[in-house]
Amino acid sequence: MQQYITQTKNKFVHITNTNFDHIMAEQEKNQITDKVIVRFSGDSGDGMQLAGNIFSTISATVGNDICTFPDYPADIRAPQGVLTGVSGFQVHIGADKVYTPGDKCDILIAMNPAALKTQYKHCKPTAAIIIDTDSFTAKDLEKAEFKTDDPIAELGITCDVVPCPITSMCLETLKDSGMDNKSIIRCKNMLALGLVCWLINRDLSLAENMLRAKFAKKPEIAEANIKVLRAGYDMGHNTHASISHSYSIESKDKTKGRYMDINGNKATAYGLMAAAEKAGMRLFLGSYPITPATDILHELAKHKSMGVVTMQAEDEIAGCASAVGAAYAGALACTSTSGPGICLKSEAINLAVITELPLVIIDVQRGGPSTGLPTKSEQTDLLQALFGRNGESPMPVIAATSPTDCFESAYLAAKIAVEHMTPVILLSDAFIANGSAAWKLPNLAEYPEIKPNYVTPEMSEGWSPYKRNPDTLVRYWAVPGTPGFMHRIGGLEKNDKTGAICNDPDNHHLMVEQRAQKIERIADTLPPLKVEGDADAELLIVGFGGTYGHLHEAMLQMCSEGKKVAHAHLNVVNPLPRNTQETLARYKKVVVAEQNMGQLAAFLRMKTTGANIIQYNEVKGQPFNVATLVDAFTKIMEE
């Protein structure tokens, strides 16, 4: 057993030769289960995000459903080994539908004492914790602010702790590679991944293919990582890793098709490209890099062959203004940002409101205010999206509910923008933008058509830029260069009939009213608000956006306990579905759960009557915890 312990004065007193033999005997019991939750954790330079991403992709490829939660530190490369620099990646894999990354993990990889100290709270009582003993020196313990040389006892850990010399094994595996020690140690995340792949019965060939693709230009790096990956797998196979259970997850039948592991930002980019293809338009993105939205720009920049045009602007204002110009020129125009960028873009967004041009604004919400928690997730931009502009400037607001729904929501946002000639805000958040899920590649032929509201030649006589469809109040779109439709639009109010600048009070009131009615009539094209759960529910849980999985899981758990609970989730917040008023008023209690201080609840009170709305609010920068939700909702039912 001593070979697993570093040659220091650290005392891992809960691991002895006696219980080691027992643990190895228990290892033979391969546990077939429906779900397993794994959490990788270490320094931000330890490659935990890469290891987690590869593991989740492997699991999606073999048919498991997945939900991931990358938990980045807010510090920009904090000093090595300190508590604020810990990076985590949690993945929940299941045979059936998985809605959340899970409250607590079954397996924790802790690459140093700081990771152990900050991540142990995420473990189940029966969890296995794998530690890199090479990183548990006295100096490492001091950096992690441990008071004693026994971190296991100090934290009160009672579950299995498995000491593995991950760093030294990595060095031994690649000692003849010709690589320097620093480069070799960068591969240690693959040794941890290999060990986890053995524990969960994953096929290494899939990981090997991913590594060769990632390091295609540096094949020697790819092969070094693969060698270390195999060493980790072999360590588990040869020593049984001293963990009391390994896991086997059998995939249930899924809809036939091609699947991939996709995160929300990539799905958003794909949804925009699909919409542009369907509408027969060029896609333009004007953007300025900002966490956690930047990957949308990165992804779209890769697809010039699809006719995508991207521009990395000098600031947020220019990014949005360039998109407004592209919209005027006839493109499917988009701009991406987070909350601070929405503040800066508001004037240019309002230009799109008054000119009635199609524009998709993606807001990947993060913790605020100001710089706040740039790598954490909140839902605190809702009221800003609804009202954060000067004047009467209503806009549709869509909120994606999951990483895969980011595709559907981006497509819908583009469809509404183009068909109703309006800017649209698409709300995502850091949780679903960075998190991933198994996604069935869609058949674009099955998606609804997108019809830009173009002028027709017979409209040219007597046409003005604010001539509207009488049913929808959508103005007709004359792309510059269309013969017979020369026109001018801008930020000053225009005459309803002529399109000329107009200060007349009655005309301004009319234009304000028409712009508002145009947005309200979009509700006629939306599906009704769907209610899931108990048909005779006493409590209705209401949410919006990226909290869907946690609220749905809480509802399912409460129903399984015999409680009469239902769940309604808003994908389109403005305009509200037509049946929202009737739905909310039907229930004895309506609890609106959101990751802010009550923004959706306030909006629903403003827009509906007769509902007994109760608030449940958290602003922690972290996803909801299902067990906590169940406790809170149960108390609300019993009050």
C-alpha positions as CSV (number, residue, x, y, z in Angstrom):
1,M,0.0,0.0,0.0
2,Q,2.9,2.4,0.7
3,Q,3.6,2.6,-3.0
4,Y,0.5,4.8,-3.3
5,I,1.5,7.2,-0.6
6,T,3.9,10.0,-1.2
7,Q,7.1,10.0,0.9
8,T,6.0,12.8,3.2
9,K,4.7,13.1,6.7
10,N,1.1,13.3,5.4
11,K,-1.1,10.7,7.2
12,F,-3.9,9.3,5.1
13,V,-5.2,7.4,8.2
14,H,-8.5,6.2,6.6
15,I,-6.6,4.1,4.1
16,T,-4.9,1.0,5.6
17,N,-3.6,-2.3,4.3
18,T,-6.5,-4.0,6.1
19,N,-9.3,-2.2,4.4
20,F,-7.4,-2.1,1.1
21,D,-7.8,-5.9,0.8
22,H,-11.5,-5.6,1.6
23,I,-12.0,-2.8,-1.0
24,M,-10.3,-4.9,-3.7
25,A,-12.6,-7.8,-3.0
26,E,-15.6,-5.5,-3.2
27,Q,-14.3,-4.2,-6.6
28,E,-15.2,-7.5,-8.2
29,K,-18.9,-6.4,-7.8
30,N,-19.3,-4.5,-11.1
31,Q,-22.3,-2.4,-10.5
32,I,-24.8,-2.1,-13.3
33,T,-26.6,1.2,-12.9
34,D,-28.8,3.7,-14.7
35,K,-26.6,6.7,-14.0
36,V,-23.2,7.8,-12.7
37,I,-21.9,11.3,-11.8
38,V,-18.2,12.0,-12.2
39,R,-16.5,15.2,-11.1
40,F,-13.0,16.1,-12.3
41,S,-11.2,18.8,-10.3
42,G,-7.8,20.4,-10.2
43,D,-5.8,23.6,-10.9
44,S,-7.0,25.6,-13.9
45,G,-3.9,24.3,-15.7
46,D,-4.5,20.7,-14.9
47,G,-6.7,20.0,-18.0
48,M,-9.8,19.0,-16.1
49,Q,-12.1,20.6,-18.7
50,L,-10.5,18.7,-21.5
51,A,-10.6,15.4,-19.6
52,G,-14.3,16.0,-18.7
53,N,-15.2,17.0,-22.3
54,I,-13.6,13.8,-23.7
55,F,-15.3,11.6,-21.1
56,S,-18.7,13.2,-21.9
57,T,-18.2,12.8,-25.6
58,I,-17.2,9.2,-25.3
59,S,-20.4,8.6,-23.2
60,A,-22.6,10.4,-25.7
61,T,-21.1,8.4,-28.5
62,V,-21.9,5.0,-26.9
63,G,-25.5,6.0,-26.5
64,N,-25.7,7.4,-22.9
65,D,-27.6,10.6,-22.3
66,I,-25.3,13.2,-20.6
67,C,-25.5,16.6,-18.9
68,T,-22.3,18.4,-18.0
69,F,-21.4,21.4,-15.8
70,P,-18.0,23.0,-16.4
71,D,-17.3,25.0,-13.2
72,Y,-14.5,27.5,-14.1
73,P,-12.7,29.7,-11.6
74,A,-13.2,33.4,-11.9
75,D,-9.5,34.2,-11.4
76,I,-7.4,34.4,-14.5
77,R,-4.9,31.6,-13.8
78,A,-4.7,31.9,-10.0
79,P,-1.4,30.8,-8.3
80,Q,-1.0,27.0,-8.5
81,G,-2.5,25.1,-5.6
82,V,-4.7,27.9,-4.1
83,L,-8.4,27.5,-3.3
84,T,-9.6,30.2,-5.8
85,G,-7.9,28.5,-8.7
86,V,-9.8,25.2,-8.7
87,S,-11.4,24.2,-11.9
88,G,-14.2,21.6,-11.9
89,F,-16.0,19.6,-14.6
90,Q,-19.0,17.5,-13.6
91,V,-20.7,15.0,-16.0
92,H,-23.8,13.0,-15.4
93,I,-24.2,10.0,-17.6
94,G,-27.4,7.9,-17.7
95,A,-29.1,5.1,-19.6
96,D,-32.3,7.2,-19.7
97,K,-32.9,10.9,-20.1
98,V,-30.6,13.0,-17.9
99,Y,-31.9,16.5,-17.0
100,T,-29.2,17.9,-14.7
101,P,-25.4,17.4,-14.1
102,G,-26.5,16.0,-10.7
103,D,-26.4,17.3,-7.2
104,K,-23.6,15.0,-5.8
105,C,-21.0,12.9,-7.6
106,D,-20.2,9.2,-7.3
107,I,-16.6,9.7,-8.3
108,L,-14.4,12.7,-7.6
109,I,-10.9,13.2,-9.1
110,A,-9.0,15.6,-6.9
111,M,-5.6,16.5,-8.4
112,N,-4.4,18.5,-5.4
113,P,-5.4,19.5,-1.8
114,A,-7.2,22.6,-2.9
115,A,-9.4,20.5,-5.2
116,L,-10.2,18.1,-2.4
117,K,-11.0,20.9,0.0
118,T,-13.3,22.8,-2.3
119,Q,-14.9,19.9,-4.1
120,Y,-15.5,17.3,-1.3
121,K,-18.9,19.0,-0.6
122,H,-20.1,17.8,-4.0
123,C,-19.6,14.1,-3.1
124,K,-22.2,11.5,-2.1
125,P,-21.5,9.7,1.2
126,T,-20.8,6.6,-0.9
127,A,-18.5,8.3,-3.3
128,A,-15.0,7.3,-4.2
129,I,-12.4,10.1,-4.2
130,I,-9.2,9.6,-6.2
131,I,-6.3,11.8,-5.2
132,D,-3.0,12.5,-6.8
133,T,-0.7,11.7,-3.8
134,D,2.2,13.4,-5.6
135,S,0.4,16.7,-5.2
136,F,-0.2,16.3,-1.4
137,T,3.1,17.5,-0.1
138,A,3.4,19.8,3.0
139,K,3.7,22.8,0.7
140,D,0.6,21.8,-1.2
141,L,-1.4,21.4,2.0
142,E,-0.2,24.9,3.2
143,K,-1.4,26.5,-0.1
144,A,-4.8,24.9,0.4
145,E,-4.9,26.3,3.9
146,F,-5.0,23.0,5.7
147,K,-4.2,23.2,9.4
148,T,-2.8,19.7,9.8
149,D,-0.9,17.2,7.8
150,D,-4.0,14.9,7.6
151,P,-6.5,16.5,5.1
152,I,-8.8,13.4,5.2
153,A,-9.3,13.6,8.9
154,E,-9.4,17.4,8.9
155,L,-12.3,17.4,6.4
156,G,-14.1,14.6,8.1
157,I,-14.1,12.5,5.0
158,T,-15.6,9.0,5.6
159,C,-16.1,7.7,2.0
160,D,-13.4,5.8,0.1
161,V,-10.2,7.8,-0.6
162,V,-8.1,6.2,-3.3
163,P,-4.4,7.4,-3.3
164,C,-2.8,7.2,-6.7
165,P,0.6,8.6,-7.7
166,I,-0.8,10.2,-10.8
167,T,2.1,12.7,-11.5
168,S,4.9,10.2,-10.9
169,M,3.2,7.5,-13.0
170,C,2.9,10.0,-15.8
171,L,6.6,10.8,-15.5
172,E,7.5,7.1,-15.5
173,T,5.3,6.4,-18.5
174,L,6.8,9.1,-20.7
175,K,10.4,9.0,-19.4
176,D,11.7,7.8,-22.7
177,S,9.6,10.2,-24.8
178,G,12.2,13.0,-25.1
179,M,9.7,15.5,-23.6
180,D,10.7,17.7,-20.8
181,N,9.2,17.2,-17.3
182,K,6.9,20.2,-17.6
183,S,5.4,18.9,-20.9
184,I,5.0,15.4,-19.5
185,I,3.2,16.7,-16.4
186,R,0.6,18.4,-18.7
187,C,-0.5,14.9,-19.7
188,K,-1.5,13.8,-16.2
189,N,-5.1,14.7,-16.8
190,M,-5.2,11.8,-19.3
191,L,-4.0,9.4,-16.7
192,A,-6.9,10.4,-14.5
193,L,-9.2,10.1,-17.5
194,G,-7.9,6.6,-18.3
195,L,-8.6,5.5,-14.8
196,V,-12.2,6.9,-14.9
197,C,-12.7,5.2,-18.3
198,W,-11.8,1.8,-16.6
199,L,-14.1,2.5,-13.7
200,I,-17.1,3.3,-16.0
201,N,-16.2,0.7,-18.6
202,R,-15.6,3.1,-21.5
203,D,-13.8,2.2,-24.8
204,L,-10.4,4.0,-25.0
205,S,-10.4,3.9,-28.8
206,L,-12.9,6.7,-28.9
207,A,-10.8,8.9,-26.6
208,E,-7.7,8.1,-28.7
209,N,-9.4,9.2,-31.9
210,M,-10.4,12.5,-30.2
211,L,-6.9,13.1,-29.1
212,R,-5.5,12.4,-32.5
213,A,-8.0,14.8,-34.0
214,K,-7.3,17.6,-31.4
215,F,-3.5,17.3,-31.8
216,A,-3.5,16.6,-35.6
217,K,-0.8,19.1,-36.2
218,K,1.3,17.7,-33.3
219,P,1.1,13.9,-33.5
220,E,3.8,13.4,-31.0
221,I,1.8,15.2,-28.4
222,A,-1.3,13.1,-29.3
223,E,0.6,9.8,-28.9
224,A,2.1,10.9,-25.6
225,N,-1.3,11.7,-24.2
226,I,-2.6,8.4,-25.6
227,K,0.2,6.5,-23.9
228,V,-0.6,8.1,-20.5
229,L,-4.3,7.5,-21.1
230,R,-3.7,3.8,-21.5
231,A,-1.4,3.8,-18.4
232,G,-4.3,5.1,-16.3
233,Y,-6.7,2.5,-17.7
234,D,-4.1,-0.3,-17.1
235,M,-3.6,1.0,-13.5
236,G,-7.3,0.5,-12.9
237,H,-7.4,-2.9,-14.5
238,N,-4.2,-4.2,-12.8
239,T,-4.8,-2.9,-9.3
240,H,-8.6,-2.6,-9.4
241,A,-7.9,1.0,-8.3
242,S,-8.9,0.1,-4.7
243,I,-12.4,1.4,-5.4
244,S,-15.3,-0.5,-3.9
245,H,-17.4,-0.4,-7.1
246,S,-16.9,0.0,-10.8
247,Y,-19.9,0.9,-13.0
248,S,-21.5,-0.4,-16.1
249,I,-24.2,1.8,-17.7
250,E,-26.3,0.1,-20.4
251,S,-27.9,2.5,-22.9
252,K,-31.6,2.3,-23.4
253,D,-33.1,2.4,-26.9
254,K,-32.9,5.9,-28.4
255,T,-34.3,7.4,-31.5
256,K,-32.2,6.4,-34.5
257,G,-29.9,9.0,-35.9
258,R,-26.5,10.5,-35.6
259,Y,-25.6,12.0,-32.2
260,M,-22.9,14.2,-30.9
261,D,-21.9,15.8,-27.7
262,I,-22.6,19.6,-28.0
263,N,-22.4,22.6,-25.7
264,G,-24.8,25.5,-25.8
265,N,-22.6,28.0,-27.5
266,K,-21.9,25.7,-30.4
267,A,-25.6,24.7,-30.6
268,T,-26.4,28.4,-30.8
269,A,-24.0,28.9,-33.6
270,Y,-25.4,25.9,-35.5
271,G,-29.0,27.2,-35.0
272,L,-28.1,30.5,-36.5
273,M,-26.5,28.9,-39.5
274,A,-29.5,26.6,-40.0
275,A,-31.8,29.5,-39.9
276,A,-29.7,31.5,-42.5
277,E,-29.7,28.4,-44.7
278,K,-33.5,28.0,-44.4
279,A,-34.2,31.7,-45.1
280,G,-31.7,31.8,-48.0
281,M,-29.7,34.6,-46.4
282,R,-26.1,35.3,-45.5
283,L,-25.3,35.1,-41.8
284,F,-23.4,38.0,-40.2
285,L,-22.1,38.1,-36.7
286,G,-20.6,41.4,-35.3
287,S,-19.2,40.7,-31.9
288,Y,-16.7,41.6,-29.2
289,P,-15.1,38.8,-27.1
290,I,-16.6,38.4,-23.7
291,T,-16.9,35.5,-21.2
292,P,-18.9,33.3,-21.5
293,A,-20.2,34.2,-25.1
294,T,-16.9,34.3,-27.0
295,D,-17.2,30.7,-28.3
296,I,-20.1,31.6,-30.5
297,L,-17.8,34.0,-32.4
298,H,-15.1,31.4,-32.5
299,E,-17.4,28.7,-33.8
300,L,-19.0,30.9,-36.5
301,A,-15.6,32.1,-37.7
302,K,-14.8,28.5,-38.7
303,H,-17.6,28.4,-41.3
304,K,-16.7,30.8,-44.1
305,S,-17.5,28.0,-46.5
306,M,-21.1,28.2,-45.3
307,G,-21.2,31.9,-46.3
308,V,-20.9,33.0,-42.7
309,V,-19.3,36.4,-42.2
310,T,-17.9,37.3,-38.8
311,M,-16.3,40.5,-37.5
312,Q,-14.5,40.9,-34.2
313,A,-15.2,44.5,-33.5
314,E,-13.1,46.9,-31.4
315,D,-15.8,47.1,-28.7
316,E,-19.4,46.1,-27.9
317,I,-21.0,49.1,-29.4
318,A,-19.2,48.6,-32.8
319,G,-20.1,44.9,-32.8
320,C,-23.8,45.7,-32.5
321,A,-23.7,48.7,-34.8
322,S,-22.1,46.6,-37.5
323,A,-24.8,44.0,-37.2
324,V,-27.5,46.7,-37.6
325,G,-25.7,47.8,-40.8
326,A,-25.6,44.2,-42.0
327,A,-29.3,43.8,-41.3
328,Y,-30.1,46.9,-43.3
329,A,-28.0,45.4,-46.1
330,G,-30.2,42.2,-46.1
331,A,-28.2,39.8,-44.0
332,L,-29.4,37.6,-41.1
333,A,-27.6,39.8,-38.6
334,C,-26.5,38.8,-35.1
335,T,-24.4,40.0,-32.2
336,S,-23.3,38.0,-29.2
337,T,-22.4,39.2,-25.7
338,S,-23.1,38.9,-22.0
339,G,-24.8,41.3,-19.5
340,P,-22.2,44.0,-19.5
341,G,-22.2,44.0,-23.3
342,I,-26.0,44.4,-23.4
343,C,-25.6,47.6,-21.4
344,L,-23.2,49.0,-24.0
345,K,-25.2,47.7,-27.0
346,S,-28.5,49.2,-25.9
347,E,-28.4,52.3,-28.0
348,A,-27.6,50.4,-31.2
349,I,-30.3,47.8,-30.3
350,N,-32.8,50.7,-30.0
351,L,-31.8,51.8,-33.5
352,A,-32.9,48.4,-34.7
353,V,-36.1,48.8,-32.8
354,I,-37.1,52.1,-34.4
355,T,-35.8,51.2,-37.9
356,E,-37.6,47.8,-37.5
357,L,-34.7,45.7,-38.8
358,P,-34.2,42.0,-38.0
359,L,-31.4,41.4,-35.5
360,V,-30.6,38.6,-33.1
361,I,-28.9,39.6,-29.9
362,I,-27.5,36.7,-27.9
363,D,-27.0,37.4,-24.2
364,V,-25.1,34.6,-22.4
365,Q,-25.9,35.6,-18.9
366,R,-23.3,35.6,-16.1
367,G,-23.0,36.7,-12.5
368,G,-23.1,40.4,-12.0
369,P,-23.3,43.4,-11.6
370,S,-20.3,44.8,-13.4
371,T,-17.6,42.2,-13.9
372,G,-19.2,40.3,-11.1
373,L,-18.7,36.5,-11.5
374,P,-17.7,36.3,-15.2
375,T,-17.4,32.5,-15.2
376,K,-20.6,31.8,-13.2
377,S,-24.2,31.5,-14.2
378,E,-27.3,33.6,-13.3
379,Q,-30.6,34.7,-14.8
380,T,-30.2,38.3,-13.8
381,D,-30.5,40.0,-17.2
382,L,-34.2,39.3,-17.8
383,L,-35.6,42.7,-16.9
384,Q,-32.7,44.3,-18.8
385,A,-33.7,42.3,-21.9
386,L,-37.3,43.2,-21.5
387,F,-37.0,46.9,-20.6
388,G,-33.3,48.0,-20.6
389,R,-33.6,50.6,-23.4
390,N,-34.8,54.2,-23.6
391,G,-38.3,54.9,-24.8
392,E,-41.1,52.4,-25.5
393,S,-39.0,49.7,-27.2
394,P,-40.7,46.3,-26.8
395,M,-38.8,43.3,-28.2
396,P,-39.3,39.5,-28.2
397,V,-37.3,37.7,-25.6
398,I,-36.5,34.0,-25.9
399,A,-34.8,31.9,-23.3
400,A,-33.0,28.7,-24.2
401,T,-33.7,25.8,-21.8
402,S,-30.8,23.5,-22.3
403,P,-27.5,23.1,-24.3
404,T,-29.4,21.3,-27.1
405,D,-32.3,23.7,-27.0
406,C,-29.9,26.5,-27.8
407,F,-30.1,25.2,-31.4
408,E,-33.9,25.3,-31.4
409,S,-34.0,28.7,-29.7
410,A,-31.5,30.3,-32.0
411,Y,-33.5,29.1,-35.0
412,L,-36.7,30.4,-33.5
413,A,-35.1,33.8,-32.6
414,A,-33.9,34.1,-36.2
415,K,-37.3,33.1,-37.6
416,I,-39.1,35.7,-35.5
417,A,-36.6,38.4,-36.3
418,V,-36.8,37.9,-40.0
419,E,-40.5,37.3,-40.3
420,H,-41.6,40.1,-37.9
421,M,-38.9,42.6,-38.7
422,T,-37.7,43.2,-35.2
423,P,-34.6,42.7,-33.0
424,V,-34.9,39.6,-30.8
425,I,-32.9,38.9,-27.6
426,L,-32.0,35.3,-27.1
427,L,-31.1,34.6,-23.4
428,S,-28.7,31.8,-22.7
429,D,-26.5,31.5,-19.5
430,A,-23.1,30.2,-18.6
431,F,-24.5,26.9,-17.3
432,I,-26.1,25.8,-20.6
433,A,-23.6,27.7,-22.8
434,N,-20.6,25.8,-21.4
435,G,-22.5,22.6,-20.4
436,S,-23.1,19.9,-23.0
437,A,-25.6,17.2,-23.8
438,A,-26.1,14.4,-26.3
439,W,-27.7,16.0,-29.4
440,K,-29.3,14.2,-32.3
441,L,-28.3,15.9,-35.5
442,P,-31.4,17.5,-37.0
443,N,-32.9,17.1,-40.4
444,L,-33.3,20.7,-41.6
445,A,-36.0,19.7,-44.0
446,E,-38.3,19.0,-41.0
447,Y,-37.9,22.5,-39.6
448,P,-40.5,25.2,-40.4
449,E,-39.7,27.5,-43.3
450,I,-38.5,31.0,-42.7
451,K,-40.1,33.6,-45.0
452,P,-38.5,37.1,-44.9
453,N,-41.2,39.8,-45.3
454,Y,-39.8,41.1,-48.6
455,V,-41.5,43.6,-50.8
456,T,-43.0,42.4,-54.1
457,P,-42.6,44.3,-57.4
458,E,-46.3,45.4,-57.5
459,M,-45.7,47.3,-54.2
460,S,-43.3,49.8,-55.8
461,E,-45.9,52.4,-56.7
462,G,-46.6,54.6,-53.6
463,W,-44.5,52.4,-51.4
464,S,-43.0,53.8,-48.2
465,P,-40.6,52.0,-45.8
466,Y,-43.3,51.7,-43.1
467,K,-46.0,50.2,-45.2
468,R,-47.2,47.3,-43.1
469,N,-49.0,43.9,-43.4
470,P,-52.4,44.8,-42.0
471,D,-52.7,41.5,-40.0
472,T,-49.3,41.3,-38.4
473,L,-48.3,45.0,-38.6
474,V,-44.9,43.9,-39.9
475,R,-43.3,46.4,-42.3
476,Y,-42.3,45.1,-45.6
477,W,-38.5,44.7,-46.2
478,A,-36.9,46.4,-49.2
479,V,-33.3,45.3,-49.3
480,P,-31.1,48.2,-50.6
481,G,-30.6,47.8,-54.3
482,T,-34.0,46.4,-55.0
483,P,-35.2,48.3,-58.1
484,G,-38.0,50.8,-57.4
485,F,-37.6,50.7,-53.6
486,M,-35.1,53.4,-52.8
487,H,-35.6,54.6,-49.3
488,R,-34.0,55.9,-46.2
489,I,-34.6,54.9,-42.5
490,G,-32.9,56.1,-39.3
491,G,-33.1,56.8,-35.6
492,L,-35.5,59.8,-35.8
493,E,-39.2,59.0,-35.8
494,K,-40.8,58.7,-39.2
495,N,-44.2,59.5,-40.7
496,D,-46.4,56.4,-40.8
497,K,-47.4,57.1,-44.4
498,T,-44.4,58.7,-46.1
499,G,-41.4,57.5,-44.1
500,A,-40.2,61.1,-43.8
501,I,-38.9,62.5,-40.5
502,C,-41.9,63.5,-38.4
503,N,-42.4,65.2,-35.0
504,D,-46.1,65.1,-35.0
505,P,-47.4,63.9,-31.5
506,D,-50.3,61.8,-32.9
507,N,-48.0,60.1,-35.4
508,H,-45.5,59.3,-32.7
509,H,-48.2,57.8,-30.5
510,L,-49.4,55.7,-33.5
511,M,-45.9,54.4,-34.4
512,V,-45.2,53.5,-30.7
513,E,-48.5,51.7,-30.6
514,Q,-47.9,49.8,-33.9
515,R,-44.4,48.7,-32.8
516,A,-45.9,47.4,-29.5
517,Q,-48.8,45.6,-31.2
518,K,-46.5,44.1,-33.8
519,I,-44.6,42.3,-31.0
520,E,-47.8,41.3,-29.1
521,R,-49.2,39.7,-32.2
522,I,-46.2,37.4,-32.4
523,A,-47.9,35.4,-29.7
524,D,-50.5,34.2,-32.3
525,T,-47.7,32.2,-33.9
526,L,-46.4,30.6,-30.7
527,P,-47.5,27.3,-29.2
528,P,-49.4,27.4,-25.9
529,L,-47.6,27.2,-22.6
530,K,-47.2,23.5,-21.9
531,V,-47.7,22.0,-18.4
532,E,-46.0,18.7,-17.4
533,G,-46.6,16.6,-14.4
534,D,-49.7,15.8,-12.3
535,A,-52.9,16.8,-14.1
536,D,-54.6,17.6,-10.8
537,A,-51.6,19.4,-9.3
538,E,-51.9,21.7,-6.3
539,L,-48.5,23.4,-6.9
540,L,-47.3,24.7,-10.3
541,I,-43.6,25.3,-10.6
542,V,-42.8,28.0,-13.2
543,G,-39.4,28.9,-14.5
544,F,-37.6,30.1,-17.7
545,G,-34.5,29.4,-19.6
546,G,-31.6,27.2,-18.3
547,T,-33.3,26.1,-15.1
548,Y,-35.6,23.7,-16.9
549,G,-33.7,20.5,-16.1
550,H,-33.4,21.1,-12.4
551,L,-37.1,22.2,-12.0
552,H,-38.3,19.3,-14.1
553,E,-36.2,16.8,-12.1
554,A,-37.6,18.3,-8.8
555,M,-41.1,18.0,-10.2
556,L,-40.6,14.3,-11.2
557,Q,-39.1,13.5,-7.8
558,M,-42.0,15.1,-5.9
559,C,-44.6,13.3,-8.1
560,S,-42.8,10.0,-7.4
561,E,-43.4,10.8,-3.7
562,G,-47.1,11.2,-4.2
563,K,-47.2,15.0,-4.2
564,K,-49.5,16.7,-6.7
565,V,-47.0,19.0,-8.6
566,A,-46.8,20.2,-12.2
567,H,-44.2,22.3,-14.1
568,A,-44.5,24.9,-16.8
569,H,-41.4,26.5,-18.4
570,L,-41.2,29.6,-20.5
571,N,-39.1,29.4,-23.6
572,V,-40.6,32.7,-25.0
573,V,-40.9,35.3,-22.2
574,N,-42.1,38.2,-24.4
575,P,-44.7,38.0,-25.7
576,L,-46.1,35.5,-23.3
577,P,-48.0,32.5,-24.7
578,R,-51.7,33.3,-25.1
579,N,-52.7,30.8,-22.4
580,T,-50.3,32.0,-19.7
581,Q,-53.0,33.9,-17.8
582,E,-55.5,31.0,-17.8
583,T,-52.7,28.5,-16.9
584,L,-51.4,30.3,-13.9
585,A,-54.8,31.1,-12.5
586,R,-55.8,27.4,-12.5
587,Y,-53.5,26.4,-9.6
588,K,-53.8,26.9,-5.9
589,K,-50.1,27.9,-5.6
590,V,-47.7,29.0,-8.3
591,V,-44.0,29.1,-7.3
592,V,-41.8,31.0,-9.7
593,A,-38.2,29.7,-9.3
594,E,-35.4,31.7,-10.8
595,Q,-31.7,32.5,-10.4
596,N,-32.3,36.2,-9.6
597,M,-34.3,38.1,-7.0
598,G,-37.7,37.7,-8.7
599,Q,-37.6,39.2,-12.1
600,L,-39.8,36.7,-13.9
601,A,-42.2,36.8,-10.9
602,A,-42.5,40.6,-11.2
603,F,-43.1,40.4,-15.0
604,L,-45.8,37.8,-14.6
605,R,-47.5,39.9,-11.9
606,M,-47.4,42.8,-14.3
607,K,-48.8,40.8,-17.2
608,T,-51.3,38.5,-15.5
609,T,-54.0,38.6,-12.8
610,G,-55.5,36.0,-10.4
611,A,-52.5,33.8,-9.8
612,N,-51.1,33.2,-6.3
613,I,-47.5,33.7,-7.2
614,I,-44.8,32.7,-4.7
615,Q,-41.1,33.4,-5.3
616,Y,-38.2,31.0,-4.9
617,N,-34.9,32.8,-5.6
618,E,-31.2,32.0,-5.6
619,V,-28.3,34.2,-6.8
620,K,-25.3,32.0,-6.1
621,G,-23.6,31.8,-9.5
622,Q,-24.3,28.0,-9.4
623,P,-27.0,25.8,-10.8
624,F,-30.0,24.9,-8.7
625,N,-29.7,21.8,-6.4
626,V,-32.6,19.4,-7.0
627,A,-32.7,18.2,-3.4
628,T,-32.8,21.8,-2.1
629,L,-35.6,22.6,-4.5
630,V,-37.7,19.6,-3.4
631,D,-37.3,20.6,0.2
632,A,-38.3,24.2,-0.5
633,F,-41.3,23.3,-2.7
634,T,-42.5,20.8,-0.2
635,K,-42.5,23.4,2.5
636,I,-44.5,25.8,0.2
637,M,-47.1,23.1,-0.4
638,E,-47.4,22.4,3.4
639,E,-47.7,26.1,4.4
